[in-house]
Amino acid sequence: MGNFFKKLTANIFRSFYKGDKKEYSYKYGKEFYRWRVNLEHLIKDALLISFGVVLAGFGLKGFVLPNAFFDGGVTGISLIVNQLTNISVSFLIVVINLPFIFLGFKQMGKEFAIKSILAIFLLAMAIYFIDYPIITNDKLLISFFGGFFLGIGIGFSIRGGAVLDGTEIIAIYISKKTSLTIGDVILIFNIVIFSFVAAFFSIETAMYSVLIYFSASKTVDYIIEGIDEYSGATIVSNHSNEIRVMLIEKMHCGVTIYSGKRGYGKRGDTLNDIEIIYTVITRLEIGRLKSEIAKIDPHAFMTLSSIKDTKGGVIKKKSLKHNSH
């Protein structure tokens, strides 16, 4: 299937190029490869986001909404406003998330913002149009499985390069402006939401809503393989300079370069000098990082390690002037 796809895309690409075949091979080969990688990642991301939207909609409409429970984050705010005003949840999810997505555009870039607004719009449409079945009226099961399906949906959407809730975007932004960590901001945000639920609805409803939130958050962590807010990426490649430039100019990341020696390669035991790149990214950028590196060097060796939080240095800055943490 993979070889068929490669041949198909190569033939499509050649059909648009009418010049000399030899010139095509040398001049356009790399561009074709990048185009194909982009297409493959676009299809993969679209499938992940679509699958995530359907499951998140099931968690909300099949469990949470019929029983007037709540979640944390922007979704929780939308559910509270819905209960107090009877305004459609679908409409509220889109409108309340818009300021956060605009901030995400400034912090994460256009691609992330476009994917996120499309994912949130699709979630709103799924809630409005899909007739999800109501599975149970047991409050404990609702809390656990409502959060579980909601977490799966959010997790798959993050793996597709989008978010269904803008809370994490504002948390990343505030953590860079203050001494608070991302976890601190999200915790404070949700304490306010659940305190509001306890005051205006009931303490019991707030307690069940906290269970929904914890079930969803733990499921998200599981779906994205336990990756915390930040991840450290170590990259070993023969195209290290091109990758370094991409990280700085395209992804706006700070980088650190190590001088090392390749201990064992394709030709056996070697001690060739090589530059090793280290950078720190948010978990929302992991998919994009893999995609961009694959365009430059599909054989690059990369490891990702969980980082609880960071302070100082250059993590994400638009006007980057230097290249070290």
N, C-alpha and C positions, 0 to 999 in steps of 0.2 A: 504493500500500500504506500509506504514511504517513497520507494523508487518511482512508482507510478506518478505520485504527486510531484516529485522533482522533475520528471520528464515533461509532465503536463505544463507546469509553470515555466519551464525553460522554453518550450515551444511557443507558449503565449508571448513570452518576452521577446523571442526572436522575430515573431510576426510583426512587432512594432518597429523593428530595426531593419532598415533596407540596405545598409552599407556592406562593406567587405566582411566576409566571415571571420577572417583572421583578425581584423581590427575589432570586431565584436568580441572575440574570445579574450583579448587582452584588455580592452578599454572598458567593456561593459560586464565582464564576468563578475567583478566584485560588487558592482551595483545590483546585478541580478540576485546575487547571493543575499545581499542585505534586504532586498525587496522580498525575497522568499521567506527569510527569517521573520520579517515584519508581519507578513501574511499569516504564517504559522502561529505566531504569538497572538495576533489579533483574533484568530479563530478560537484559540485556546482560552483567551481571556473572556471572549464573548460567551462561550459555553459555561465557564465557571461562574460568571456574573449572572447569567440567566438561571442556572441551576440554583444559585444562592438566593436569588430573588423569589423563586417559587417556594423554596423551603422556608425562608423568612416570612413570606406571606402566610404560609400554613401555620407557623408558630403563632403569628399575631391573630389571624382571623379564625383559626381552628381551636385555639386555646385561650389566648389572653383577652381579646376583645369581647367575646360573648359573656365573659364572667366579670367584666369591669375591673380587671387587674391592670397593673402598670409595669413598665420596664424602666430602666435608667436611661440617661442620656437624652438626646433630642427626641427619640422615639417616645420616651416617657413623658416629655413635655407635650408632645402631640396628643397622646392618649388622655392626659389630664385636661387639656383644653377641649378635647372632644366630649368628655364627660360633663364639663361645665357649660358648654355652649351648644352641643349637638352639631357643630361644624364637622364636615366629613374628615375622617382620619386621613384619607388619601390626599386631600387638599392640604391639610396641615403638615403632613410629613414633607411634602415638597417645599411649601412656603417657609417653614421654620428652618429647614436645612439650607436654604439658599445663601444666607450670610456666611455660614460655615464653609460652604463650597467655594464662595468667592475668596475667603481667606485661604482655602486650600489651593486655589489657582495661584495666589501670590507666593505660597510657601512651597508647593509641590510641583507646580507647572500646569500647562494647559491640558496635557493628555490625562493627567489624574483628575482634573476638574471635570472634563467632558465625560469620562467614564463614570465618575461618581454621580453627576446629575442625571445621566441616562439610567444608571442603576436605581437611583431613588425614584425617578419617574416610573420606571418599570415596576418597582415595588408598589407604588401608589396604584397603578393600573391593575396589578395582580390582586390587591386587597379589594378594589372596587368591582372588578369583573369576574374573578374566579370564585365559584361557589364552593369554598372549602367545607368539608364535613366537620361538624362539632363532635369530637371524639368522646369526651367525658365531662362530667360535672364535678368530679372529685377535685377539691381544691389543691391537694398536695400533688396529684398527678398533673394538674394544669400548670402548677408552678414549675415542676421539674421539666416536663416535656415541652411546655410552651417555650421556656428558656433554651432547652436543648435544640429544638428546630430553629429557633431564632438565631442561636449561636452558630449552628451549621451554616445557615444562610449568610450571616455576616462574615464568617471565616472564608467561605468560598469566594465571596465578593472581594475580600481583601487579597486573596490569592490571584484574583483576576485584575487587580490594580485599581480597585474602587472601594468606596465605603458606602454603607447604607445608613450611617449615623455620623453626624459631624462632630461628635464630642471629642474624639481623639485629635482632630485637627486643631481645635481651640486649645486642647491640653498641650499639644506640641508647641503651639505659638506662645502660650503663657509661660511655659517652662523655660523658654529662651529669654523671656523678659524679666523673670523673677527667680528667686532661689528655690521655688517649688519644683518638684519632679513631676513628670507626666502622671505617675500614679497618684500623687497628692492632689493634682488638679481634678482628675476624674473622680476620686473619692469625695472631695468637697462638693463637686457638682452634683453627685448622686445623693449625698447626705441631704442637700437642700431639697431635691426632688422628693425623696421618700419622707422627709419631715413634712412637706406640704401635703402629701397623700395622707399621712397620719392625722394631720390637723383638719383637713377638709373632707375626708372620707371616713376612714377608721384605722385604728392601729393594726387590727387584724389584716386588713387589705394591704397596708404598708408592709407588714411582715411577709405576706405571701409574695408581694412584688419584689422584695429584697431577694427572696429565693429565686424568682425568675431571673433577676439580674445576675446573680452568682452562677446559676446554671448556664446562662448564655455566655458569660465571660469565660468560664472554664472550658466550655465547648469551643469557643473561638480560639483559645490558646492551643487546644488539642488539634484543631483543624489546620492551623498554620504551624504545626510541629513545635509548639512550645516556644516560639520566637517571642522575646520580650520587646519592649518599646524600641530598643536599638539593637543593631547587629553589627559586629565587626567582620569585615570581609578581607581576607588575605588572598591575593591573586598572584599567581606565578604564570608568566607568559613570555614568549619570545617577542611579543608585540607590546611590551610593557609601556613604552613611551606613548604609543597611540591610545592605549587604555587610560593612561594618566591624563592625557589631554581631554579625552572624552569625559572622565570623571569631573574634571575641573570646569570645562567649558560647557558641557551639555547637561550634566547632572548637578553641577554647582556644589560639589563635595570637596572637602579638604582631603588631602592624601599625604601619606608618609611613605618614603621610598627606603627600602632596606637593600643593602648589597649582600648578595648571597652566592652560593655555589650549588649548581644542580648535582645532586648526589647520584641519581640513577635516572637514565632516560631511555628512549626507544632503542638506542644503540648499546645499551648496557651501562656499566659503571663509568661515570664521567664526573669531572669536577669543573665544568664550565661556569664562568661567572654569569650571574643573572640578577636582574633587578626585581625585587619583590615589593608589591604594592599593598599598602594597608589603608583602608578607609572605613568610616563609620556611617551607616545609613539607618533610616527608620524602617520598620518592618513593612510599611506601605510601598517602599521603593525596591524591595528585593526582586520582584518579578521583572521590573524594568532594568535593574542592574544585570541580571542574567541575560536578558534579551540583548542589551547593548554590547556586552562582552562577547556573546555568541556571534554578533555581526563582525567583530574584529578578529577574534580567534576562537573558533569552535572547540579547540583542543586545550584551551586555557584551564589550568588547575585552580580551583577556588574553594576555600573553606569559609563557613559562616559560623560565628560564635555569638551566643547570647550575651548582651550587655544590659544590666539592669537600668543604668542611667549614665549620663555624661555631664561634665561641667567644664567649661572653658574650651579653647581651641575653636576650630571651624568645623561645624557639623553640617550646616546648611545655610549658605549665604549667596545671594544673587550676585553681588558685586565682589567676587572673589579675586584678590590680588596676589595671593601667595599660595603655596602648595604644601603646607605642613600643618599638622595638628598642634 
